[in-house]
């Protein structure tokens, strides 16, 4: 449990540092990653890192 919690909190803090919405980011990962062929194209994972341009543009926090 401790390792899983450390991974989770690391993702949360990385999202904060990159000014992206964690909930949107997690939803994007859960919905899109299973459909990718990461075995044949491992470089695709770069598009899903919290600092990638694709993620920064699509997971902006809501401005109220």
N, C-alpha and C positions, 0 to 999 in steps of 0.2 A: 503494500500500500504506500509506503514511503517513497519508493521510486516513481510510482505513477503520479503521486502528488507533486513531486519535484518537477516532473516533465510538464504537468499541467500548469503549475505556477510559473515555470520558465516561459511557456508559451504566452501566458497572460501578460507577463512583464515585457516580453519581446513585442507583443502587439501594442502595448502602451508606448513603448519607446519609438515605435514606427507610426504612432498616431492612427492605428486602425482599430476598428470595432472587433473585439474578440468574438462576440457571438456570430457576427457575419462571417468572420474568418473560419470559425469552426464549422459553420453550416456549409460553407463553400468546400472545405476539405472533405467533409462527410459525403456531400452529394457528387462532387466531381472526381475525386481521386479513385474511387472504385472503377470508374469507366475508362481510366487511362491504362495504356499498356506500358507500364514502367519497366517491365523486364526487357522489352525490345528498345525502349526509348527512355533510359534512366535520366537523361537531361531534362525531361519534362518536369521533374520535381522542382527544378529551379524556379519555374513560374508560380509555384505555390509557397515559396518561402515568404515569411512576413514582410520582408523588405523589398520583394520584387515589385516592379512597376504595376503589373497586372493586379496584384493584391492591394497595393496602396490605393489604386484608382477604384477598385470595386468594393472595398470594405471601409469606406470613410465613415467616421462616427457621425451620427445625426447631430445637426446643429439646431439647438432650440432657442 
